[in-house]
Structure formats: structure tokens, C-alpha cells
């Protein structure tokens, strides 16, 4: 799928230099950059959620059993 993205002159120049150096197309570099960005964002979201229960004084299993008993 094609997507139109506006880039500045310095970004284009930097991409062209990197493209020549790595012998990869500008499009391939941009796709890789997007993949890296998305992977980083995904792992950050997982890190943000990890350990949320840790500051609570109640044991997670005990809390779960208490809530289920309310049903």
C-alpha cells in the first residue's frame, strides 16, 4: 500500500546518504524505521502495564477470591 508522507529536505538528504551507504532503498529504510518505532511503542505499553499490582497491599489471589465471592 502506498502512503504519502511529507519529509523535510534534511531528512531526505540523510535518507539518501544512508541509502547509498547501506545499499538499500529509501522506502526500505523508512519501512524499517516504522517497524522499529511500532515495536518500541508496543514493548513500552507492555512495560507500563507490568507490575501495576505490585504497590497494592492485598494479595492478588486473595482479592480475586473476595471479588468472586461477591457474585
C-alpha positions as CSV (number, residue, x, y, z in Angstrom):
1,X,0.0,0.0,0.0
2,X,1.3,3.4,-0.8
3,X,1.2,6.3,1.7
4,X,2.1,9.9,1.1
5,X,4.4,11.4,3.7
6,X,5.9,14.9,3.7
7,X,9.6,14.9,4.7
8,X,12.0,17.8,5.1
9,X,15.0,18.4,2.8
10,X,17.4,17.4,5.6
11,X,15.5,14.2,6.2
12,X,15.6,13.3,2.5
13,X,19.3,14.0,2.3
14,X,20.0,11.9,5.4
15,X,17.9,9.1,4.0
16,X,19.7,9.3,0.6
17,X,23.1,9.1,2.3
18,X,22.1,6.2,4.4
19,X,20.5,4.5,1.4
20,X,23.8,4.7,-0.5
21,X,25.8,3.6,2.5
22,X,23.7,0.5,3.2
23,X,22.8,-0.2,-0.4
24,X,19.1,-0.2,0.5
25,X,16.2,1.8,-1.0
26,X,14.9,4.9,0.8
27,X,11.5,3.1,1.0
28,X,13.1,0.1,2.7
29,X,14.8,2.4,5.3
30,X,11.5,4.1,6.0
31,X,9.7,0.8,6.4
32,X,12.4,-0.4,8.8
33,X,12.2,2.8,10.8
34,X,8.4,2.4,11.1
35,X,8.7,-1.2,12.2
36,X,11.3,-0.3,14.8
37,X,9.1,2.6,16.1
38,X,6.0,0.4,16.4
39,X,7.9,-2.4,18.1
40,X,9.3,0.1,20.6
41,X,5.9,1.6,21.3
42,X,4.4,-1.9,21.8
43,X,7.0,-3.0,24.2
44,X,6.7,0.3,26.1
45,X,2.9,-0.4,26.6
46,X,3.7,-3.8,28.0
47,X,6.3,-2.3,30.3
48,X,3.9,0.3,31.5
49,X,1.4,-2.4,32.5
50,X,3.8,-4.8,34.1
51,X,3.8,-4.7,37.8
52,X,0.7,-2.5,38.3
53,X,-0.5,-4.6,41.1
54,X,2.9,-4.5,42.9
55,X,2.1,-1.4,45.1
56,X,-1.1,-2.9,46.5
57,X,-1.1,-4.3,50.0
58,X,-3.7,-7.1,49.2
59,X,-2.5,-10.3,47.6
60,X,-3.8,-10.6,44.0
61,X,-5.3,-14.1,44.5
62,X,-6.9,-13.1,47.8
63,X,-8.5,-10.1,46.1
64,X,-9.7,-12.3,43.2
65,X,-11.3,-14.8,45.6
66,X,-13.0,-12.0,47.6
67,X,-14.5,-10.4,44.4
68,X,-15.7,-13.8,43.1
69,X,-17.4,-14.5,46.5
70,X,-19.4,-11.3,46.0
71,X,-21.1,-12.8,42.9
